[in-house]
Amino acid sequence: MPISPDFPKDPYVILPPAIRWYPGEKVSTPETANTLMPPLVSKIRQGVHEWRADGYQACSATTKALLLHWFDQSHEIEQLDGTTREFRYYFAQREAIEAAIWLYEVEGAKDPYSLMKYDSTGRVARGMFAEDWCRYVMKLATGVGKTKVLSLLMAWSYFHKLYESDSDLSTNFLLIAPNIIVLDRLKDDFEGLRIFKTDPVLPANGYGGRNWRDDFQVRVHIQDEVGQVSTTGNLFLTNIHRIYDGSAAPSLADADLTSYFLGPKPTGKTTDRGIDLGDVVRTLNDLVIFNDEAHHIHDPSLAWFHAIEDLSQRLRQKGSKLSAQFDVTATPRHDNGAVFVETVCSYPLVEAIRQGIVKTPVLPDEASRSKLIEHPSDSVAERFADHIKLGYLEWKKYHDELAPAGKKAILFVMTTVTQESDDVAQYMRREFPDLAESILVIHTNSKGDISEKSTRKAADELERLRAASRSIDDPSSPYKVVISVLMLREGWDVQNVVAMVGLRPFNASSNILPEQTLGRGLRRMFRDDPGLPEYVSIVGTPAFLDFVEGIRSEGVELGQVPMGPGTEPLGPLVIEIDSANPKKDVHGLDIEMPILSPRIERQTKDFGDIDPASMDRLALKIRQFTEQEQREIVFRELDTEEVTWMTNLGQDITPIPQALIAYFVNGIMRHLHSVGGQEILFGKMKAYITEYLFEMPVDLNDPNIVRNLSDSATRTALHDAFIKEINSLRILPAGTTSVVGQIRFSDIRPFETARRNYFFSVKSIFDKVVCDNDDELLFATFLEHKAQDVVSFIKNQVRNKFFCIEYFKSSGDMGDYFPDFIVKSTDGSIWIVETKGAEDVDALPKWDRLKLWCKDASAVDPAGRTFRPLYVLHDKFKRQSLSSFAELVSLFENAQPTR
């Protein structure tokens, strides 16, 4: 069943269970349902949804604090250039975390028997579970960001074990990769705890009265590079071959019972290369295991499964147990196609495509396929020359489109045997000279993996391929084509694949799934912008396309589009300066704009100007709480008044007022989107609370005062008082402003935008004019074709922040205003045009600020130009038949927003 057209495209919104993709009645036979819908997911999904809506009740204070920090707060991530961007976790990632936590902590479903009650099919039996420990499998489509899920689960386990006295989780983690290639990818995220520093995994110190970042003490051990191993706080990152020693677990039947009664021998030197990491891990008293690409554990007879089983048994011999096993994979299936029964959440590919988390795969339409002829030849390259050429043409048009933006397009070709890979490579080097030095051939084994044998030749080849795979997306890498037997397995997940050519007929016996094949090309180039559609073209033999189309059973709708000569690429448009067009005088079309010093600004130094004595004295009443109530710290959301979390500090912990003040300060910093100055604001707030917040001066070491501070009304009043004071410190000079720089539009680098209707313009320095909607496109067409008194114009780009003006929002906060068009008329005037359909609440503040900016710019512009604002109403404009920009000005010269 295809996904509902009402399914949200926003990957961050909460998805109610009722709208999730489901196979549908037509395919819900016992045989097909067992391969498409994990039997436990439906009930677990409903339970998690209700728990979330209820505010995460019945869990520990630690868990609730972390969930609210991760998913209910805004996060600003600092970029390499010093700027910040908003960061949010996808709902798919959130649901996976919530499902694991709900089952483990709220429901206590930590063994197969406990999980069986969530079966919605009536067909789950105990024998379907190979393990007897706690194991949760999370199905997350390729490209969703499984590593981020792993990092959050690690943080939850660590802090739960650290802060909750009855926790049976662990601060020791074993993260297993299926091969050395995936290990390299995980190493990039976890070495030096990088992901915990770059993502908002760890709350700030002071949040909830805890020192989260100071308390997160974890040492990372990668493969053979094992440092000092303590009893707590270890993250072992390895591939499975370093864990499984091949030996059976000790038993009473052994001739030597030493290992059975005393446990494994202690580890010796841990810094020697070639160490048995399995022995090191077995010395720990508690452990949580994480499996990336966990579909490799599809058979309990495999060494992978036995390695984990051995670790579980060794822990039990010590009177402990394996705390949990968390598996993530896009395809949790056995060789017979059945879904792992342990799967507790499912975010399938069909949902990831709809929400723009991954690329949309498209196939050639019937007209394009009919042109593909299989030629009689012993050479696979000659036999499928048409298919290879079509793949090349698809790659070529994406390459030409994306090259100006600095993005390199990649083509994947999949063959049957290694000799065919070499044959295709030789053919492509001969037929497509532009690719002659850009082809990477990868010989895999029958499972699609690179051999990791220890021979010198194999090791050298593996290292070469590892290096090539890590850098293939980089424009400096020479490779633009990858040719491989089967398809590349996990770890070869490059982002810039735009076309894939399949020259082999996959079948059921290959144990390869369509999603695994497509997965090599689904990762996005523009990962921070799911709203920018991306596509990957799938080309191949009829047998290959039939195989790929098997994914329709999972709801994925594969679009069919024209391919070949004369067709346009899908996905983002790249806009660039049209400097190569001989018909354009780029210099004459260029528009320069002065950059003015802000009329409105709020700087970090403003915090130092806050005078607590001059602020409004709130004189709040001091409530008297009981001794028990004084040990309860309660926080509510400002907007909803819902309790976000509550913790009872118990009799052994004294509330720390500094931690509460730090929490208030961090909330204000998030509200203001400010970076730096927390220590200044902390001092001002502490002074204000002590002297002016309550009806009398207070002692912050008084537990009753600390409890008053956590009260919702007090928190709201304190927050509003400081926001009001900080806003009052914004500067609005009465005099003129000054020029601090210039915007020259011809200096703008190529940029990407969503593919919409556009036209080629002779009045714009850019090669294409792309507008946000049809009304703007109509207006731009008027400027291009009818307004002869227009020399040039620019469609201002919000995404790329061409030209913006700071302004006061109606809420009192600061914002950035991006007018729609910049027009240069024949009399030399520069018009800043705002085109409007429905007015928003900030239409009038924006217009007032634009008028002031134009007045300032005209007064101080070094070239003596005049800048004028114009407010154009779409409905009125569309009813007119105008032939010049002057007529437009006459029609709208007195127009302005009504609110």
Sequence and secondary structure as in RCSB ss.txt:
>XXXX:A:sequence
MPISPDFPKDPYVILPPAIRWYPGEKVSTPETANTLMPPLVSKIRQGVHEWRADGYQACSATTKALLLHWFDQSH
EIEQLDGTTREFRYYFAQREAIEAAIWLYEVEGAKDPYSLMKYDSTGRVARGMFAEDWCRYVMKLATGVGKTKVL
SLLMAWSYFHKLYESDSDLSTNFLLIAPNIIVLDRLKDDFEGLRIFKTDPVLPANGYGGRNWRDDFQVRVHIQDE
VGQVSTTGNLFLTNIHRIYDGSAAPSLADADLTSYFLGPKPTGKTTDRGIDLGDVVRTLNDLVIFNDEAHHIHDP
SLAWFHAIEDLSQRLRQKGSKLSAQFDVTATPRHDNGAVFVETVCSYPLVEAIRQGIVKTPVLPDEASRSKLIEH
PSDSVAERFADHIKLGYLEWKKYHDELAPAGKKAILFVMTTVTQESDDVAQYMRREFPDLAESILVIHTNSKGDI
SEKSTRKAADELERLRAASRSIDDPSSPYKVVISVLMLREGWDVQNVVAMVGLRPFNASSNILPEQTLGRGLRRM
FRDDPGLPEYVSIVGTPAFLDFVEGIRSEGVELGQVPMGPGTEPLGPLVIEIDSANPKKDVHGLDIEMPILSPRI
ERQTKDFGDIDPASMDRLALKIRQFTEQEQREIVFRELDTEEVTWMTNLGQDITPIPQALIAYFVNGIMRHLHSV
GGQEILFGKMKAYITEYLFEMPVDLNDPNIVRNLSDSATRTALHDAFIKEINSLRILPAGTTSVVGQIRFSDIRP
FETARRNYFFSVKSIFDKVVCDNDDELLFATFLEHKAQDVVSFIKNQVRNKFFCIEYFKSSGDMGDYFPDFIVKS
TDGSIWIVETKGAEDVDALPKWDRLKLWCKDASAVDPAGRTFRPLYVLHDKFKRQSLSSFAELVSLFENAQPTR
>XXXX:A:secstr
    TTS S TTS   GGGS    GGG SHHHHHHHS TTHHHHHHHHHHHHHTTSTTS HHHHHHHHHHHSS E
EEE TTS EEEE   HHHHHHHHHHHIIIIIS   SHHHHGGG SSS   GGG   SS EEEEEE TTS HHHHH
HHHHHHHHHHHHH TT    SEEEEEESSHHHHHHHHHHHGGGHHHHHSTTS  TTGGG  HHHH   EEEETTB
     SS EEEEEEGGGT        TTSS  HHHHH S     SSSTT  HHHHHTT S EEEEEESGGG   T
TSHHHHHHHHHHHHHHHTT  EEEEEEEES  B TTS B TTEEEEE HHHHHHTTSS EEEEE HHHHTT    
  SSHHHHTHHHHHHHHHHHHHHHHHHGGGT   EEEEEESSHHHHHHHHHHHHHH GGGTT EEEE   TTS  
    SHHHHHHHHHHHHHHHHTTSTTS   EEEEES   TT   S EEEEEE S   GGGT  HHHHHHTT S S
STT TTS  EEEEEE HHHHHHHGGGGGGT   EEE  STT    S EEE B TT TT  HHHH  EEEEE  SS
   GGGGGG  GGGS    B      HHHHTEEEEE TTT  EEEEEE  SS    HHHHHHHHHHHHHHHHT  
S HHHHHHHHHHHIIIIIBSS   TT HHHHHHHTSHHHHHHHHHHHHHHHHHT    SS   EEEEEEGGG   
EEE    EE  SSSSBS EE SSHHHHHHHHHHHHT TTEEEEEE  TTTT S EEEE TTSSEEEE  SEEEEE
TTS EEEEEEESS  TTHHHHHHHHHHHHHHHHHH TT   EEEEEEEHHHHHT    SHHHHHHHHTT     
